[in-house]
């Protein structure tokens, strides 16, 4: 009786703490999970372990053993937030505001994400929904909320006026009886090279054959979409993408699948029924890659079944399986705005761990010692279920080595590399004056220096130089391109001939540049303050020449 009470009590506490459990969960494994949720770790003999030792021990278990532990509730794989992604029900909000949609002129001064998510604020979204659960915002009173972004007529005009390539700029698809079919060709499906989409062929397949049309990266040609994404990139400080989906009545263009991006669906025309599902395996939550197509019988728990109407928004965390079908009465047009692709802790560590291992090996002689000669007698696949003193000693040593490596993580350098990658990938800022239209520079000690837009540049150290990367030269027409896309899309002669945004300075310029990069809006910095930073030092910085270079590049404004 006491054992049953103890078992039931542990399970009750685990449930209250949102620890994943199963009917067959071992009570002690549950107790270990509860301890991990509380920030401590228990060893297999019930004693407290050093900080982070439990997670390190799990990391060294073979994959099948980790899965067994997770199934028993023995490993809590969540960090930062107590709940597993997609474990909470989807939330639906009604936008009953008396305010209509902002005009494009009003967008410039406000928060674009706030505008998209109204009545949910950006802070509420980050706390309650990001990485956690779907969000549906209904706007019955504001069905024209997304008017002006894109129309069916705009898509047809794009097909007629631009040389859109099948597979790179446009896809034509159908999904019938559980089978997706791509029709990315004009005449023969056996064409050797990607073809330029013929507008009449694409629209005939849309109108007569119930095919869906997906336009990839409409921000390259459509001004309102460019403006939307450019401003979102400023706010999110990560690349933001977009695809447009035009679907005939009663049609579905794609099989159920999940994506490797956080998706914001903006319903522009018509209506579409969306069904969202949770993946069966926790290993597929917040995935790093997109999934294959799923069959209906493979779909798991239904999270949300909702119909989007014009003005509505739907947020889906990456890894959320979804499928969508237009209603019978009219075609559907929506934009999927994507964010957070490859912007996870995993990506940060992929950049920092190799260097951390190098730094730790230079300092810690233990990492350079030879492995035991008899390692193969207790480590490896055939020993993964075994227990021995040698195996335990080996894994304990490995944990200690890993802790040494973690102390040398160059997180700042890795963060700088991610910032540089973003600056090189993002759209050029919307609405900036062309550099040739700027007045001649007049600068004095009382002049105020401000960055023209926050986040347009990133600084890093390369060899013995400070290198400043910026996005002002980024070609809008190549936004969201991959190297293989460029090879298929345009010949070398047709690609924009634009020098990358890169300025190199002596390392002495680093501190001054740090202050200038932080000076935007009302946070401008005076030339006098910058000069006082240099007074009394042996710095060789030519402050006036530096400001002149930044002004000529279009990065700063100078006020007398």
BELMO-V737022 format. One record per residue. RES is the residue in one small letter. SS is DSSP state (a for helix, b for strand, c for the rest). BURIAL is # if it has 9 or more other C-alpha atoms within 8 Angstrom, else .. Layout:
res={RES,RES}
ss={SS,SS}
burial={BURIAL,BURIAL}
This chain:
res={x,x,x,x,x,x,x,x,x,x,x,x,x,x,x,x,x,x,x,x,x,x,x,x,x,x,x,x,x,x,x,x,x,x,x,x,x,x,x,x,x,x,x,x,x,x,x,x,x,x,x,x,x,x,x,x,x,x,x,x,x,x,x,x,x,x,x,x,x,x,x,x,x,x,x,x,x,x,x,x,x,x,x,x,x,x,x,x,x,x,x,x,x,x,x,x,x,x,x,x,x,x,x,x,x,x,x,x,x,x,x,x,x,x,x,x,x,x,x,x,x,x,x,x,x,x,x,x,x,x,x,x,x,x,x,x,x,x,x,x,x,x,x,x,x,x,x,x,x,x,x,x,x,x,x,x,x,x,x,x,x,x,x,x,x,x,x,x,x,x,x,x,x,x,x,x,x,x,x,x,x,x,x,x,x,x,x,x,x,x,x,x,x,x,x,x,x,x,x,x,x,x,x,x,x,x,x,x,x,x,x,x,x,x,x,x,x,x,x,x,x,x,x,x,x,x,x,x,x,x,x,x,x,x,x,x,x,x,x,x,x,x,x,x,x,x,x,x,x,x,x,x,x,x,x,x,x,x,x,x,x,x,x,x,x,x,x,x,x,x,x,x,x,x,x,x,x,x,x,x,x,x,x,x,x,x,x,x,x,x,x,x,x,x,x,x,x,x,x,x,x,x,x,x,x,x,x,x,x,x,x,x,x,x,x,x,x,x,x,x,x,x,x,x,x,x,x,x,x,x,x,x,x,x,x,x,x,x,x,x,x,x,x,x,x,x,x,x,x,x,x,x,x,x,x,x,x,x,x,x,x,x,x,x,x,x,x,x,x,x,x,x,x,x,x,x,x,x,x,x,x,x,x,x,x,x,x,x,x,x,x,x,x,x,x,x,x,x,x,x,x,x,x,x,x,x,x,x,x,x,x,x,x,x,x,x,x,x,x,x,x,x,x,x,x,x,x,x,x,x,x,x,x,x,x,x,x,x,x,x,x,x,x,x,x,x,x,x,x,x,x,x,x,x,x,x,x,x,x,x,x,x,x,x,x,x,x,x,x,x,x,x,x,x,x,x,x,x,x,x,x,x,x,x,x,x,x,x,x,x,x,x,x,x,x,x,x,x,x,x,x,x,x,x,x,x,x,x,x,x,x,x,x,x,x,x,x,x,x,x,x,x,x,x,x,x,x,x,x,x,x,x,x,x,x,x,x,x,x,x,x,x,x,x,x,x,x,x,x,x,x,x,x,x,x,x,x,x,x,x}
ss={c,a,a,a,a,a,a,a,a,a,a,a,a,a,a,a,c,c,c,c,c,c,c,c,c,c,a,a,a,a,a,a,a,a,a,a,a,c,c,c,c,b,c,c,c,c,c,b,c,c,c,c,a,a,a,a,a,a,a,c,c,c,a,a,a,a,a,a,a,a,a,a,c,c,c,c,c,c,c,c,c,c,c,c,c,c,c,c,c,c,b,b,b,b,c,c,c,c,c,c,c,c,c,a,a,a,a,c,c,c,c,a,a,a,a,a,a,c,c,c,c,a,a,a,a,a,a,a,c,c,c,c,c,c,b,b,b,b,c,c,c,c,c,c,c,c,c,c,c,c,c,a,a,a,a,a,a,a,a,a,a,c,c,c,b,b,c,c,c,b,b,b,b,b,b,b,c,c,b,b,b,b,c,c,c,c,c,c,c,c,c,c,c,c,c,b,c,c,a,a,a,a,a,a,a,a,a,a,c,c,c,b,b,b,b,b,c,a,a,a,c,c,a,a,a,a,a,a,a,a,a,a,a,a,a,a,c,c,c,c,b,b,b,b,b,b,b,c,c,c,c,c,c,c,c,b,b,c,c,c,c,b,b,b,b,b,b,b,b,c,c,b,b,b,b,b,b,c,c,c,c,a,a,a,c,c,c,c,c,c,c,c,c,b,c,a,a,a,c,c,c,b,b,b,b,b,b,b,c,c,c,c,b,b,b,b,c,c,c,c,b,b,b,b,b,b,c,c,c,c,c,b,b,b,b,b,b,b,b,c,c,c,c,c,a,a,a,a,a,a,a,a,a,a,a,a,a,a,a,a,a,a,a,c,a,a,a,a,c,c,c,c,c,c,a,a,a,c,c,c,a,a,a,c,c,c,c,c,a,a,a,a,a,a,a,a,a,a,a,a,a,a,a,a,a,a,c,c,c,c,a,a,a,a,a,a,a,a,a,a,a,a,a,a,a,c,c,c,c,c,c,c,c,c,a,a,a,c,c,c,c,c,c,c,c,c,c,b,b,b,b,c,c,c,c,c,b,b,b,b,b,b,c,c,b,b,b,b,b,b,c,c,c,c,c,a,a,a,c,c,c,c,a,a,a,a,a,a,a,c,c,c,c,c,c,c,c,c,c,c,c,b,b,b,b,b,a,a,a,a,a,a,a,a,a,a,a,c,c,b,c,c,c,c,b,b,a,a,a,a,a,a,a,a,c,c,c,c,c,c,c,c,a,a,a,a,a,a,a,a,a,a,c,c,c,b,b,b,b,c}
burial={.,.,.,.,.,.,#,.,.,#,#,.,#,#,#,.,#,.,#,.,#,.,.,.,#,.,#,.,#,#,#,#,#,#,#,#,#,.,.,#,#,#,#,.,.,.,.,.,#,.,.,.,#,#,.,#,#,#,.,.,#,.,.,.,#,#,.,.,#,#,#,#,#,#,#,#,.,.,.,.,.,#,#,.,#,#,.,.,.,#,.,.,#,.,#,.,.,.,.,.,.,.,.,.,.,.,#,.,.,.,.,#,#,#,#,.,#,#,#,#,#,#,.,#,#,.,.,.,#,#,#,#,#,#,#,#,#,#,#,#,.,#,#,#,#,#,.,.,.,#,#,.,.,.,#,#,.,#,#,#,.,.,.,#,#,#,.,#,#,#,#,#,#,#,#,.,.,.,.,#,.,.,.,#,#,#,.,.,.,.,.,.,.,#,#,.,#,#,#,.,#,#,#,#,#,#,#,.,.,#,#,#,#,#,#,#,#,#,#,#,.,#,.,#,#,#,#,#,#,#,#,#,#,#,#,.,.,#,#,#,#,#,#,#,#,#,#,#,#,#,#,#,#,#,#,#,#,#,#,#,#,#,#,#,#,#,#,#,#,#,#,#,#,#,#,#,#,#,#,.,.,.,.,#,#,#,#,.,.,#,.,.,.,#,#,.,.,.,#,.,.,#,#,#,#,.,.,#,#,#,#,#,#,#,#,#,#,#,#,#,#,#,#,#,#,#,#,.,.,#,#,#,#,#,#,#,#,#,#,#,#,.,#,.,.,.,#,#,#,.,#,#,#,.,#,#,#,.,#,#,#,.,.,#,.,.,.,.,.,.,.,.,.,.,.,.,.,#,#,.,.,.,#,#,.,.,.,.,.,.,#,#,.,.,#,#,.,.,#,.,#,#,.,#,#,#,.,#,#,#,.,.,#,#,#,#,#,#,#,#,.,#,#,#,#,#,#,#,#,.,.,.,.,.,.,.,.,.,.,.,.,.,#,.,.,#,#,#,#,#,#,#,#,#,.,#,#,#,#,#,#,.,.,.,#,#,#,#,#,#,#,#,#,#,#,#,.,.,#,.,.,.,.,.,#,#,.,#,.,#,.,.,.,.,.,.,.,.,.,.,#,.,.,.,#,#,#,#,#,#,.,#,.,#,#,#,#,#,#,#,#,.,.,#,#,#,#,#,.,#,#,.,.,#,.,.,.,.,.,.,.,.,.,.,.,#,#,#,.,#,#,.,.,#,#,#,#,#,.,.}
